[in-house]
Amino acid sequence: MAVEDAPVLGAADDTEAAPLVVAPSSSGRKSARRKRRQWGLRLSLSWLILTVITSVFAAVISPYGPDVQRLNKTFQGSSWSHWLGTDNYGRDVLSRVIWGGQAAWEGVAIAMSVAVVLGVPWGVISGYWPRYLGATLMRVADAMLAFPALIFAIVVTGILGPSLVNSMVVVGVVFSPVIARLMRVGVLTLRDRSFVESARLSGCPTRVILWRHIFPLAIGPVIVQGTIFTGLAFIIEGALSFLGFSIQPPEPSWGGDMAQAFQYVFSNPLDILPFGIVIAITVLCIYRVGDSLRDHYGAIPAFDGSEFEQATILA
């Protein structure tokens, strides 16, 4: 190699250096994905809290009463005085949406309360004593699961009379066997663990073992399933109101007002949108919260051999 061909130390290169491209790490992608999921969860919780607050304080927040009619202002479009327009009776649509949330949340609360009150003890008993009593209770659950919630609610409310309480109590009864099955699986998974055997041998009463040692660990999947049923209860309540088996006119409800707007769908097709959009967004937000709960409580926790330490903590 000739002397003149040798590179000179410190001399500037004629070619420009290519920019250094650093590929994003997997941890960076996971962090960005986690931030997006957190924003989605915050928005969902904000919407749900907003609907609850507006429903509870509807008398203060609503610009008009839910039954105030102005027959000379029917089917008006959006304006400063009526942000979502008016319906076929001249009632303010925004006010009807705000007041309709009361019936929706009340119906969901009734259905989920009945499902939990019936399903959780049902599952705990059938899981802790699975041989005879548990098998009998599960056969009852199998028979009840053969009835669709919406059809069963329509039949019962047709017999007892249409009302929010009658319809949503039936929905909660239909949901309870699924809650019982999930609870039973959790109890069966935990009843023979070492920390449960230790508590049993130490003389703990059965009620203490069930509600202090087993129940807190087995309730996780039930909480996740509860969010799914909550969204489904919103849809069923709206469907029953739409069909006339729940809230009766002129009481405000999202499903009932949607049914009234549907009668004029060809002349005023946009009047049905506010109620349907509110129901859809609420259900999607509930399912988003359910996804977050599934990540934390979706499975029965596994133990790494320290069952006796877990028993000490729970005691």
Residue pairs with C-beta under 8 A, 6 or more apart in sequence:
37 292
40 288
41 288
41 289
41 292
43 285
44 284
44 285
44 286
44 288
44 289
45 285
45 289
47 281
47 282
47 285
48 282
48 285
48 286
48 289
51 101
51 105
51 278
51 282
52 101
52 105
53 61
54 61
54 98
54 101
55 98
55 99
55 101
55 102
55 104
55 105
56 102
58 66
58 98
58 99
58 101
58 102
61 98
62 92
62 94
62 95
62 98
62 99
63 92
63 94
63 95
64 91
64 92
64 95
65 95
66 91
66 95
66 96
66 99
66 250
66 251
66 252
67 91
67 250
68 91
68 92
68 95
69 89
69 90
69 91
70 86
70 90
70 91
71 89
71 90
72 90
73 82
73 86
73 90
74 86
74 87
74 88
74 89
74 90
75 85
75 86
75 87
75 88
75 264
75 267
75 268
75 271
76 82
76 85
76 86
76 90
77 85
78 84
78 85
79 85
82 92
82 93
82 94
83 94
84 92
84 93
84 94
84 97
84 274
85 93
85 270
85 271
86 92
86 93
87 93
87 96
87 257
87 260
87 261
87 271
88 260
88 261
88 263
88 264
93 257
93 271
93 274
94 274
95 252
96 252
96 257
96 275
97 254
97 257
97 274
97 275
97 278
99 252
100 252
100 253
100 254
100 256
100 257
100 275
100 278
101 254
101 278
102 252
103 164
103 237
103 241
103 246
103 247
103 251
103 252
103 253
103 254
104 234
104 237
104 238
104 253
104 254
104 279
104 282
106 164
107 164
107 167
107 168
107 233
107 237
107 246
108 168
108 230
108 233
108 234
108 237
110 164
110 165
110 168
110 169
110 172
111 168
111 169
111 171
111 172
111 175
111 229
111 233
111 236
111 237
112 172
112 175
112 226
112 229
112 230
112 233
113 172
114 168
114 169
114 171
114 172
114 173
114 175
114 176
115 172
115 173
115 175
115 176
115 179
115 226
115 229
116 179
116 222
116 226
118 172
118 173
118 176
118 179
118 180
119 175
119 176
119 177
119 178
119 179
119 180
119 183
119 222
120 179
120 180
120 183
120 219
120 222
122 137
122 141
122 176
122 177
122 179
122 180
122 183
123 179
123 180
123 181
123 182
123 183
123 184
123 186
123 187
123 222
124 183
124 184
124 187
124 210
124 214
124 215
124 218
125 133
125 134
125 137
126 133
126 134
126 135
126 137
126 138
126 180
126 184
126 187
127 134
127 183
127 184
127 185
127 186
127 187
127 188
127 191
127 218
128 134
128 187
128 191
128 206
128 210
128 214
130 184
130 188
134 184
137 180
138 180
138 181
138 184
140 177
141 177
141 180
141 181
142 177
144 173
144 174
144 176
144 177
145 177
145 178
147 174
148 174
149 170
149 171
149 174
149 175
149 232
149 236
150 236
150 239
150 240
152 170
152 174
153 167
153 168
153 170
153 171
153 174
153 236
153 240
153 245
154 240
154 243
154 245
156 166
156 167
156 170
157 163
157 166
157 167
157 170
157 240
157 245
157 246
158 245
160 166
162 244
162 245
162 246
162 248
163 246
163 248
164 237
164 246
164 247
167 237
167 240
167 245
167 246
168 233
168 237
168 246
171 233
171 236
171 237
175 229
175 233
178 225
178 229
179 222
179 225
179 226
179 229
182 221
182 222
182 225
183 218
183 219
183 222
185 221
185 300
186 214
186 217
186 218
186 219
186 220
186 221
186 222
186 300
187 210
187 214
187 218
189 218
189 300
190 196
190 213
190 214
190 217
190 218
190 300
191 214
193 303
193 307
194 303
194 307
194 308
194 311
195 213
195 303
195 307
195 308
195 310
195 311
195 314
196 209
196 213
196 214
196 311
198 307
198 308
198 311
199 208
199 209
199 213
199 311
199 315
200 209
204 213
212 314
212 315
213 311
213 314
213 315
216 314
217 300
217 301
218 300
219 297
220 296
220 297
220 298
220 299
220 300
220 301
221 297
221 298
221 299
221 300
223 293
223 297
224 290
224 293
224 294
224 297
224 298
227 286
227 287
227 289
227 290
227 293
228 287
228 290
230 286
230 290
231 282
231 283
231 284
231 286
231 287
231 290
234 279
234 282
234 283
234 286
235 279
235 283
237 246
237 255
238 253
238 254
238 255
238 258
238 275
238 279
239 255
240 246
240 255
241 247
241 253
241 254
241 255
241 256
241 258
241 259
242 255
242 256
242 258
242 259
242 262
243 255
243 259
244 256
244 259
246 253
246 255
246 256
247 253
247 255
247 256
248 256
249 256
249 260
254 275
254 278
254 279
255 275
255 279
257 275
258 272
258 275
258 276
261 268
261 271
261 272
261 275
262 272
264 271
265 271
265 272
303 310
